[in-house]
Amino acid sequence: MSGPYVIRGSVSLPEAELMWRFSRSSGPGGQHVNTSDSQVELRFDLAATDALPEVWKDRALQQLESRLVGGVVTVRASEHRSQWRNRETALVRLASLLAEATAPPPKPRRKTRIPRGINERRLREKKQRGDTKRGRSGRDW
């Protein structure tokens, strides 16, 4: 692998806590497809890990609640014919999934008022536009 996969900041995925499983991938591949286990299933026990700060862990458990099975998040990759490239893809997917799930919630929106001048200008332009259209007809209103 190309080194530790950083989630955010100095926090990275520990190699010892990653569980790999390989199987035969479906789809085209010719003679090669029946002999190699190129599909990769990567599992990470999110509930039991100590690699994430407690706040991030709680946030991730809440965000990924529908994807978790017994506190374990699973990512599968089978796009490439090479098991190595599928491993890389699965790792990148897991790291980005955890980075998104542990991100802090966005700041709440502050209500703002539309300035009075903008509203008046909009109404004045609407009135002018209506007068222009009304002036196009031959009738005298």
ChimeraX commands (.cxc) that place a marker at each C-alpha (Angstrom):
marker #1 position 0.00,0.00,0.00 radius 0.5
marker #1 position 1.08,3.57,-0.44 radius 0.5
marker #1 position 1.30,4.43,3.26 radius 0.5
marker #1 position -1.19,5.33,5.95 radius 0.5
marker #1 position -4.49,6.76,4.75 radius 0.5
marker #1 position -5.15,10.02,6.48 radius 0.5
marker #1 position -8.74,10.73,7.42 radius 0.5
marker #1 position -8.23,14.34,8.48 radius 0.5
marker #1 position -5.39,16.19,10.16 radius 0.5
marker #1 position -3.05,13.76,11.90 radius 0.5
marker #1 position -5.65,10.97,12.27 radius 0.5
marker #1 position -5.12,8.01,9.94 radius 0.5
marker #1 position -6.51,4.51,9.47 radius 0.5
marker #1 position -4.47,1.97,11.49 radius 0.5
marker #1 position -3.37,-0.94,9.31 radius 0.5
marker #1 position -3.83,-3.41,12.19 radius 0.5
marker #1 position -7.56,-2.65,12.51 radius 0.5
marker #1 position -8.37,-3.20,8.85 radius 0.5
marker #1 position -9.90,-6.58,7.98 radius 0.5
marker #1 position -9.48,-7.72,4.38 radius 0.5
marker #1 position -11.47,-10.35,2.52 radius 0.5
marker #1 position -10.94,-11.37,-1.09 radius 0.5
marker #1 position -13.25,-13.19,-3.49 radius 0.5
marker #1 position -13.78,-13.72,-7.19 radius 0.5
marker #1 position -15.10,-10.68,-8.91 radius 0.5
marker #1 position -18.06,-10.84,-11.27 radius 0.5
marker #1 position -18.08,-9.44,-14.78 radius 0.5
marker #1 position -15.77,-9.80,-17.77 radius 0.5
marker #1 position -12.18,-10.90,-17.44 radius 0.5
marker #1 position -11.57,-13.81,-19.77 radius 0.5
marker #1 position -9.48,-16.73,-18.54 radius 0.5
marker #1 position -8.08,-14.59,-15.74 radius 0.5
marker #1 position -11.47,-14.22,-13.99 radius 0.5
marker #1 position -11.71,-17.84,-12.81 radius 0.5
marker #1 position -8.28,-17.94,-11.22 radius 0.5
marker #1 position -7.88,-14.75,-9.20 radius 0.5
marker #1 position -9.62,-13.35,-6.17 radius 0.5
marker #1 position -9.66,-9.72,-7.27 radius 0.5
marker #1 position -12.76,-8.43,-5.46 radius 0.5
marker #1 position -11.86,-6.75,-2.17 radius 0.5
marker #1 position -14.04,-6.32,0.88 radius 0.5
marker #1 position -12.56,-4.02,3.51 radius 0.5
marker #1 position -14.05,-3.98,7.02 radius 0.5
marker #1 position -13.29,-1.50,9.79 radius 0.5
marker #1 position -14.67,-1.88,13.31 radius 0.5
marker #1 position -15.76,1.68,13.97 radius 0.5
marker #1 position -17.34,0.95,17.34 radius 0.5
marker #1 position -14.21,-0.64,18.83 radius 0.5
marker #1 position -11.47,1.54,17.34 radius 0.5
marker #1 position -9.20,3.75,19.42 radius 0.5
marker #1 position -7.69,5.48,16.39 radius 0.5
marker #1 position -10.43,8.13,16.22 radius 0.5
marker #1 position -11.03,10.82,18.83 radius 0.5
marker #1 position -14.16,10.09,20.88 radius 0.5
marker #1 position -16.10,13.04,19.42 radius 0.5
marker #1 position -15.33,11.94,15.84 radius 0.5
marker #1 position -16.21,8.35,16.67 radius 0.5
marker #1 position -19.63,9.30,18.07 radius 0.5
marker #1 position -20.30,11.54,15.07 radius 0.5
marker #1 position -19.30,8.79,12.62 radius 0.5
marker #1 position -21.40,6.16,14.40 radius 0.5
marker #1 position -24.40,8.46,14.16 radius 0.5
marker #1 position -23.80,9.44,10.51 radius 0.5
marker #1 position -23.10,5.90,9.29 radius 0.5
marker #1 position -25.79,4.23,11.38 radius 0.5
marker #1 position -27.58,2.77,8.33 radius 0.5
marker #1 position -24.33,1.32,6.88 radius 0.5
marker #1 position -23.05,-0.32,10.05 radius 0.5
marker #1 position -23.52,-3.99,10.90 radius 0.5
marker #1 position -22.58,-4.57,14.50 radius 0.5
marker #1 position -20.48,-1.41,14.57 radius 0.5
marker #1 position -18.45,-2.48,11.52 radius 0.5
marker #1 position -18.39,-0.46,8.30 radius 0.5
marker #1 position -17.78,-2.43,5.09 radius 0.5
marker #1 position -16.50,-1.17,1.73 radius 0.5
marker #1 position -16.33,-3.33,-1.38 radius 0.5
marker #1 position -14.33,-2.71,-4.56 radius 0.5
marker #1 position -14.25,-4.79,-7.74 radius 0.5
marker #1 position -13.81,-2.24,-10.56 radius 0.5
marker #1 position -10.28,-3.28,-11.49 radius 0.5
marker #1 position -8.91,-6.62,-12.61 radius 0.5
marker #1 position -6.00,-6.25,-10.23 radius 0.5
marker #1 position -6.49,-7.08,-6.56 radius 0.5
marker #1 position -3.86,-4.47,-5.68 radius 0.5
marker #1 position -5.76,-1.66,-7.40 radius 0.5
marker #1 position -9.02,-2.81,-5.80 radius 0.5
marker #1 position -7.31,-2.67,-2.39 radius 0.5
marker #1 position -6.20,0.90,-3.09 radius 0.5
marker #1 position -9.71,1.85,-4.22 radius 0.5
marker #1 position -11.31,0.32,-1.13 radius 0.5
marker #1 position -8.88,2.12,1.19 radius 0.5
marker #1 position -9.48,5.48,-0.48 radius 0.5
marker #1 position -13.25,4.92,-0.30 radius 0.5
marker #1 position -13.15,4.04,3.38 radius 0.5
marker #1 position -10.93,7.02,4.23 radius 0.5
marker #1 position -13.19,9.46,2.36 radius 0.5
marker #1 position -16.30,7.90,3.91 radius 0.5
marker #1 position -14.88,8.34,7.41 radius 0.5
marker #1 position -13.64,11.86,6.63 radius 0.5
marker #1 position -17.13,12.86,5.50 radius 0.5
marker #1 position -18.82,11.16,8.46 radius 0.5
marker #1 position -16.51,12.75,11.05 radius 0.5
marker #1 position -16.72,16.25,9.61 radius 0.5
marker #1 position -18.16,18.82,12.01 radius 0.5
marker #1 position -21.73,19.91,11.34 radius 0.5
marker #1 position -22.11,23.12,9.34 radius 0.5
marker #1 position -22.66,26.36,11.20 radius 0.5
marker #1 position -26.33,27.24,11.55 radius 0.5
marker #1 position -27.57,29.82,9.07 radius 0.5
marker #1 position -28.05,33.32,10.41 radius 0.5
marker #1 position -31.26,34.93,9.35 radius 0.5
marker #1 position -30.75,38.12,7.38 radius 0.5
marker #1 position -33.24,40.71,6.21 radius 0.5
marker #1 position -33.46,42.00,2.67 radius 0.5
marker #1 position -32.49,45.69,2.73 radius 0.5
marker #1 position -35.39,48.04,2.23 radius 0.5
marker #1 position -33.76,49.80,-0.75 radius 0.5
marker #1 position -33.43,46.55,-2.70 radius 0.5
marker #1 position -37.10,45.73,-2.18 radius 0.5
marker #1 position -38.20,49.24,-3.21 radius 0.5
marker #1 position -36.00,49.12,-6.32 radius 0.5
marker #1 position -37.44,45.73,-7.31 radius 0.5
marker #1 position -41.02,47.00,-6.93 radius 0.5
marker #1 position -40.22,50.18,-8.88 radius 0.5
marker #1 position -38.71,48.15,-11.76 radius 0.5
marker #1 position -41.75,45.84,-11.77 radius 0.5
marker #1 position -44.02,48.87,-12.03 radius 0.5
marker #1 position -41.99,50.32,-14.91 radius 0.5
marker #1 position -42.03,47.01,-16.74 radius 0.5
marker #1 position -45.81,46.74,-16.35 radius 0.5
marker #1 position -46.26,50.30,-17.63 radius 0.5
marker #1 position -44.08,49.49,-20.67 radius 0.5
marker #1 position -46.17,46.43,-21.48 radius 0.5
marker #1 position -49.41,48.29,-20.91 radius 0.5
marker #1 position -48.23,51.02,-23.30 radius 0.5
marker #1 position -47.76,48.53,-26.15 radius 0.5
marker #1 position -51.49,47.88,-26.57 radius 0.5
marker #1 position -53.51,50.24,-28.76 radius 0.5
marker #1 position -56.23,50.55,-26.15 radius 0.5
marker #1 position -56.46,53.49,-23.85 radius 0.5
marker #1 position -56.73,52.08,-20.35 radius 0.5
marker link #1:1,2 radius 0.2
marker link #1:2,3 radius 0.2
marker link #1:3,4 radius 0.2
marker link #1:4,5 radius 0.2
marker link #1:5,6 radius 0.2
marker link #1:6,7 radius 0.2
marker link #1:7,8 radius 0.2
marker link #1:8,9 radius 0.2
marker link #1:9,10 radius 0.2
marker link #1:10,11 radius 0.2
marker link #1:11,12 radius 0.2
marker link #1:12,13 radius 0.2
marker link #1:13,14 radius 0.2
marker link #1:14,15 radius 0.2
marker link #1:15,16 radius 0.2
marker link #1:16,17 radius 0.2
marker link #1:17,18 radius 0.2
marker link #1:18,19 radius 0.2
marker link #1:19,20 radius 0.2
marker link #1:20,21 radius 0.2
marker link #1:21,22 radius 0.2
marker link #1:22,23 radius 0.2
marker link #1:23,24 radius 0.2
marker link #1:24,25 radius 0.2
marker link #1:25,26 radius 0.2
marker link #1:26,27 radius 0.2
marker link #1:27,28 radius 0.2
marker link #1:28,29 radius 0.2
marker link #1:29,30 radius 0.2
marker link #1:30,31 radius 0.2
marker link #1:31,32 radius 0.2
marker link #1:32,33 radius 0.2
marker link #1:33,34 radius 0.2
marker link #1:34,35 radius 0.2
marker link #1:35,36 radius 0.2
marker link #1:36,37 radius 0.2
marker link #1:37,38 radius 0.2
marker link #1:38,39 radius 0.2
marker link #1:39,40 radius 0.2
marker link #1:40,41 radius 0.2
marker link #1:41,42 radius 0.2
marker link #1:42,43 radius 0.2
marker link #1:43,44 radius 0.2
marker link #1:44,45 radius 0.2
marker link #1:45,46 radius 0.2
marker link #1:46,47 radius 0.2
marker link #1:47,48 radius 0.2
marker link #1:48,49 radius 0.2
marker link #1:49,50 radius 0.2
marker link #1:50,51 radius 0.2
marker link #1:51,52 radius 0.2
marker link #1:52,53 radius 0.2
marker link #1:53,54 radius 0.2
marker link #1:54,55 radius 0.2
marker link #1:55,56 radius 0.2
marker link #1:56,57 radius 0.2
marker link #1:57,58 radius 0.2
marker link #1:58,59 radius 0.2
marker link #1:59,60 radius 0.2
marker link #1:60,61 radius 0.2
marker link #1:61,62 radius 0.2
marker link #1:62,63 radius 0.2
marker link #1:63,64 radius 0.2
marker link #1:64,65 radius 0.2
marker link #1:65,66 radius 0.2
marker link #1:66,67 radius 0.2
marker link #1:67,68 radius 0.2
marker link #1:68,69 radius 0.2
marker link #1:69,70 radius 0.2
marker link #1:70,71 radius 0.2
marker link #1:71,72 radius 0.2
marker link #1:72,73 radius 0.2
marker link #1:73,74 radius 0.2
marker link #1:74,75 radius 0.2
marker link #1:75,76 radius 0.2
marker link #1:76,77 radius 0.2
marker link #1:77,78 radius 0.2
marker link #1:78,79 radius 0.2
marker link #1:79,80 radius 0.2
marker link #1:80,81 radius 0.2
marker link #1:81,82 radius 0.2
marker link #1:82,83 radius 0.2
marker link #1:83,84 radius 0.2
marker link #1:84,85 radius 0.2
marker link #1:85,86 radius 0.2
marker link #1:86,87 radius 0.2
marker link #1:87,88 radius 0.2
marker link #1:88,89 radius 0.2
marker link #1:89,90 radius 0.2
marker link #1:90,91 radius 0.2
marker link #1:91,92 radius 0.2
marker link #1:92,93 radius 0.2
marker link #1:93,94 radius 0.2
marker link #1:94,95 radius 0.2
marker link #1:95,96 radius 0.2
marker link #1:96,97 radius 0.2
marker link #1:97,98 radius 0.2
marker link #1:98,99 radius 0.2
marker link #1:99,100 radius 0.2
marker link #1:100,101 radius 0.2
marker link #1:101,102 radius 0.2
marker link #1:102,103 radius 0.2
marker link #1:103,104 radius 0.2
marker link #1:104,105 radius 0.2
marker link #1:105,106 radius 0.2
marker link #1:106,107 radius 0.2
marker link #1:107,108 radius 0.2
marker link #1:108,109 radius 0.2
marker link #1:109,110 radius 0.2
marker link #1:110,111 radius 0.2
marker link #1:111,112 radius 0.2
marker link #1:112,113 radius 0.2
marker link #1:113,114 radius 0.2
marker link #1:114,115 radius 0.2
marker link #1:115,116 radius 0.2
marker link #1:116,117 radius 0.2
marker link #1:117,118 radius 0.2
marker link #1:118,119 radius 0.2
marker link #1:119,120 radius 0.2
marker link #1:120,121 radius 0.2
marker link #1:121,122 radius 0.2
marker link #1:122,123 radius 0.2
marker link #1:123,124 radius 0.2
marker link #1:124,125 radius 0.2
marker link #1:125,126 radius 0.2
marker link #1:126,127 radius 0.2
marker link #1:127,128 radius 0.2
marker link #1:128,129 radius 0.2
marker link #1:129,130 radius 0.2
marker link #1:130,131 radius 0.2
marker link #1:131,132 radius 0.2
marker link #1:132,133 radius 0.2
marker link #1:133,134 radius 0.2
marker link #1:134,135 radius 0.2
marker link #1:135,136 radius 0.2
marker link #1:136,137 radius 0.2
marker link #1:137,138 radius 0.2
marker link #1:138,139 radius 0.2
marker link #1:139,140 radius 0.2
marker link #1:140,141 radius 0.2
view
